[in-house]
């Protein structure tokens, strides 16, 4: 029976977020679901004078933000190394971080610890850092994460964790290693660290809207990084550099819009379903706006279905000049739960509720909890469920690209590998043709 007084807005205990333990996958992935931690704070933790050295891999806007949040999460942290395939993002990020008086004195990255190139991630990991912030394009994430866990580093791992099934397999193995080594791993699925949404999904789980019958999630927004026309490619620039500089427009690097951006919506659906993956998915999608040499879609609509008949609908579009919305609508037998974008979070029906408390900064909360767990010796380990949510997003993309009904069993058997291995600046890298439903094969 639903108890509206169990828990309050913005507060909960750790056990209230622990999904039931079940086998993740039978042949592809092995492991159990991971608890989402209670809200903690590392600020002011007594008796921890050891300085934690932080390294940032991927120095774009998200990486720069993560570095600032890491330094603000714990007063005994120092940013000591940065890595990117290009030099310019490192210098831009450094300049930005040094402008913040709250952290400027702890940004200590001399020229010899500003690593550039395809192997920059490994040189950063070898430089003596304790915590690695993973924010490079997601096609590189499996390789970077594996190197970090093998070297015994704690991590913040931005979403998604891979762009293909081979990458998810690698991430699951990395999560196993991290668990064995007792390494902290905080996922970049930021909404799971948002106070309002934690309370919302706790109430949903406890029956505030009855049994969930359907979920509709929207991710309608503008283009993230439009692909420039071929004539803007500088003379002599190789295929690999051109694609990495425009990484969002290539499936092997970004995973497409559903996997790179709307994976947040997919993750919240799984949160509502207590991290139980769907049994199958069908989808439509395509490209309406010019993309020059890129090969990602600009819209998809995915229908996920569970064994009990529940269906979740994800609408994803990245086209300028259109209706924008990023919301979630959960329909149950006794009411409806609504997340109205960045604004209201409420429940209608037999047990009405609205989040009215001051909310937290979820991006900062991720790092507060990461460093608090390291200091306490109780490392957060988000790797397995972060991999699961990424794989479900890839499942939806596969359904849209092929036009097939994709089952969870098919995902277990998939041999999809999009990321080139090995990769070098000099190699030729033709762009794979854009997927055509009904013609593109399931791999």
C-alpha angles and dihedrals in degrees: 000000000000114000110197091193096057102109127349135242108292098005134090142136125254095249091058089069098047111113118214111274115252138152109279098207132346103224108000103044131021129192144070136276118276128228119248103229127242116254109279135171126219093190111111096008104164125229100021108114098150112114115234114215113217127204126193122211112192113027103204124116096290093047092048090051092049092051092053092048092049091054092047092048095066128020091215097062127106128189102228106162141028131190135190136150087244130046099221097069091052093054092044092050093047092052091050095048093048090056091067107087091200092067108012095106091055094054097097108161112142120194093264090060095050100096121198131188142043090301095045092106092061094048090051092050089049092050095083103264120154100201127037124203108208111207107136120121107298095245087072095044100094093052094045095045093049092052091050097050093044087055091050099249129154112231150202104207117197119217137290101040096201144002099219140032093257088058092051090053089054092048092052090053089048090051089053091051091047091052093049091049092044092238122163117243120180117188125229092229089113099186091071086066095051114109096215094049093045090057091043095053092042089058092045090052091048091055105263091146097027118236114354111243102172142359128203117193126181132202103173112157143127127282115292102210115354116217113249118230118265093253089067091063107110116242112266096018109138128229095255095051093045092052096045091049087055095033099149092066097059123075096217091057104036106019089229127279096295093054099037101039114007089047083094088065091046090050093052090051090054089047089056090047091051090250094297107146120230120257094226146355139204125189149171129211147137148153122288101164128057114271101175106203097353122106107205128110121243095212140026138170116202130189114199120192131199129206092256092056098259112145128201121199121203120192114193126177134159106187126129121243096026137113110287125209137152106185144129129222118190115191118200139172092260105030149329132272118210133191103188101201112273091335128063127017113191149142126228127197134044093351107035117192139163129193105242102159123104108274127225132237099260094198091055091043091060091060095039089058095041094056094038090055091050092050093048094047089238101112119203110232112197096154100105099049091041088056091047094053090048091051093051089053090050088050089058092048091050090052091052095044096048101031088227132125101253117206129201088244089057090053089055090056098040118125095193114151117168102162113090114241117222102026126192136167092241100051124106111243113185114201112251111240117261112267118263115201111236092024105050109086128227110243 
